[in-house]
Amino acid sequence: EDPTATQRRRSARDVILSEANSDRIAGTLCRMRGAALKLGQMLSIQDESVLPPQLSAALERVRQSADIMPAQQLNEVMAAELGLNWRDLFEQFNDRPFAAASLGQVHQAVMHGSRTPV
């Protein structure tokens, strides 16, 4: 094989998989929801030999750092699931989730008449 062609492929790969581009991939996937974020998270747990180190590091950040759902979207989802007055079901509801992932997030709340967080 032509050594120059091999060098060009390596050079192109190095540009595409630069640290800056890996950071862009991670940042974009962290802002996404659903299948795209889940795909990034699944790729992050692959064997180290499957992906280049820069991409593996970026995807690990994706796995650890899914962005939280915006407040408006949270209210829309909860209203669709529990009704427009969903907040009335709770004595307390923490709008800031304590866990977030690609397919959902977890909020702490206290139902009326209960002291136990749900």
C-alpha positions as CSV (number, residue, x, y, z in Angstrom):
1,E,0.0,0.0,0.0
2,D,1.1,3.5,-0.7
3,P,2.7,5.0,2.4
4,T,1.5,8.5,1.5
5,A,-2.1,7.3,1.3
6,T,-1.8,5.6,4.7
7,Q,-0.4,8.9,6.1
8,R,-3.3,10.9,4.6
9,R,-5.8,8.6,6.2
10,R,-4.1,8.8,9.6
11,S,-3.9,12.6,9.3
12,A,-7.6,12.9,8.4
13,R,-8.5,10.6,11.3
14,D,-6.5,12.7,13.7
15,V,-8.3,15.9,12.5
16,I,-11.7,14.3,12.8
17,L,-11.0,12.8,16.2
18,S,-9.2,15.8,17.6
19,E,-9.9,16.6,21.3
20,A,-11.9,19.7,20.2
21,N,-14.1,17.6,17.9
22,S,-14.5,15.0,20.6
23,D,-15.6,17.7,23.0
24,R,-18.1,19.0,20.5
25,I,-19.6,15.5,20.1
26,A,-19.9,15.1,23.9
27,G,-21.5,18.5,24.3
28,T,-24.0,17.9,21.5
29,L,-24.9,14.4,22.8
30,C,-25.3,15.7,26.4
31,R,-27.9,18.2,25.2
32,M,-29.9,15.6,23.2
33,R,-32.5,13.3,24.5
34,G,-33.8,9.9,23.7
35,A,-32.1,7.5,21.3
36,A,-29.2,9.7,20.3
37,L,-28.1,10.2,23.9
38,K,-28.7,6.5,24.6
39,L,-26.5,5.6,21.7
40,G,-23.7,7.8,23.0
41,Q,-24.0,6.3,26.4
42,M,-24.0,2.7,25.1
43,L,-20.9,3.4,23.0
44,S,-19.2,4.8,26.1
45,I,-19.2,1.4,27.7
46,Q,-17.6,-0.5,24.8
47,D,-14.3,-2.2,25.1
48,E,-11.4,0.3,24.8
49,S,-10.2,-1.4,21.6
50,V,-13.4,-0.6,19.8
51,L,-13.1,3.2,19.8
52,P,-10.2,5.6,19.6
53,P,-9.2,7.0,23.0
54,Q,-10.4,10.6,22.3
55,L,-13.8,9.4,21.3
56,S,-14.0,7.0,24.3
57,A,-13.2,9.9,26.7
58,A,-15.8,12.1,25.1
59,L,-18.5,9.4,25.2
60,E,-17.6,8.7,28.9
61,R,-18.5,12.3,29.6
62,V,-21.8,11.8,27.8
63,R,-22.5,8.8,30.0
64,Q,-21.9,10.8,33.1
65,S,-23.4,14.2,32.1
66,A,-26.8,14.1,30.5
67,D,-28.4,17.5,30.7
68,I,-31.5,17.9,32.7
69,M,-34.9,18.5,31.1
70,P,-35.9,22.2,30.7
71,A,-38.6,23.3,33.2
72,Q,-41.2,23.9,30.5
73,Q,-40.7,20.4,29.1
74,L,-40.9,19.0,32.7
75,N,-44.2,20.7,33.2
76,E,-45.5,19.5,29.8
77,V,-44.5,15.9,30.5
78,M,-45.9,15.9,34.0
79,A,-49.2,17.5,32.9
80,A,-49.6,14.9,30.2
81,E,-49.0,12.1,32.7
82,L,-50.7,13.4,35.8
83,G,-53.0,16.2,34.6
84,L,-52.7,19.9,34.4
85,N,-52.8,20.4,38.2
86,W,-50.1,17.7,38.8
87,R,-48.3,19.9,41.4
88,D,-51.4,19.8,43.6
89,L,-50.6,16.1,44.2
90,F,-47.5,16.9,46.0
91,E,-46.7,18.7,49.2
92,Q,-43.2,19.3,47.9
93,F,-41.7,18.7,44.4
94,N,-38.0,19.4,43.7
95,D,-37.8,20.8,40.1
96,R,-34.1,20.0,40.1
97,P,-33.6,16.3,39.4
98,F,-31.1,14.3,41.5
99,A,-30.5,12.0,38.6
100,A,-30.8,12.5,34.8
101,A,-30.4,10.1,31.9
102,S,-31.3,9.8,28.3
103,L,-34.8,8.5,28.8
104,G,-35.8,10.4,31.9
105,Q,-34.9,12.0,35.1
106,V,-35.6,11.5,38.8
107,H,-37.1,14.1,41.1
108,Q,-37.6,14.1,44.8
109,A,-41.1,14.8,45.9
110,V,-43.3,14.4,49.0
111,M,-47.0,13.4,48.6
112,H,-49.6,15.2,50.7
113,G,-50.0,13.5,54.0
114,S,-46.7,11.8,53.8
115,R,-43.3,12.6,55.2
116,T,-41.6,10.0,53.0
117,P,-39.9,11.3,49.9
118,V,-41.0,9.5,46.7
